[in-house]
């Protein structure tokens, strides 16, 4: 048999084995060869580079994705979590698990001022947090309260739950997120309950954030009214809305919350977000330059 014919036979055996998923015995029967000959053909196919076997290291793949996102969006840190399937629930669970491990490592030594956003991911994060004892930590919400009945939009309750988990003090926002008018907004800002929280907004060590997509507009629109500017919005960070280019759009006036500058000036801003429906929002959020740490899953990272 010529070298050319032998290589053709190697290729045929490799196609039947690796692509068509036949057993070596089935291939032997199809090609009228012994099973031992088929085994040799497959081994030789690798040696001759007819077949290239590439082993993917999941950890290395995630590290490469992290590096890509760091370079693309110019952020300081990215944690990409490997998952075993594309199941959205599993992806979120694993991303939250990574976030818990990372945030716990930062706050365990205490003396951190922790600003907390809201949303389903933040609630999941708090529920997954271990009960630990820390000293000197204080948790506070990034905005005042609303009358939204969803537990994950209860800013004070989320802050309390987080504080309970880590043995921290909690400071509540005893004022509304949205005032009725400009005059009321200015009056509330003069109250001691507002000043105590706004002073903390100015010196947060960590801001723990979710990234909302356009779904947030339905929630806020029903409560506060829709505006013409809403059509440009693709997401929000702590109720600060932005477009696809990461440019902030002021939709609602008279809101009582930490400003964009407050959040940006935190020593570290950590965003946890994943899911196919969040990709555009995450991309826009990273372009705002507010976020310096992103925690996500590998499938979301690939889409980014």
Secondary structure, DSSP 8 states (H G I E B T S, - for coil): --HHHHHHHHHHHHIIIIIS---HHHHHHHHT--HHHHHHHHHHHHHTTSS------HHHHHHHHHHHHHHHHT-SEEEEE--SS--HHHHHHHHHHHHHHHHHHHHTT---EEEE--SHHHHHHHHHS-----SS-EEEESB-B-----GGG-HHHHHHHHHHHHT-EEE---SBSB-SSHHHHHHHHTSHHHHHHHHHHTT-SEEEEE-B-THHHHHHHHHH---GGGGG--EEETTEEE-TTS-EE---SSB-B--HHHHHTSSEEEEE--SGGGHHHHHHHHHTT--SEEEEEHHHHHH-
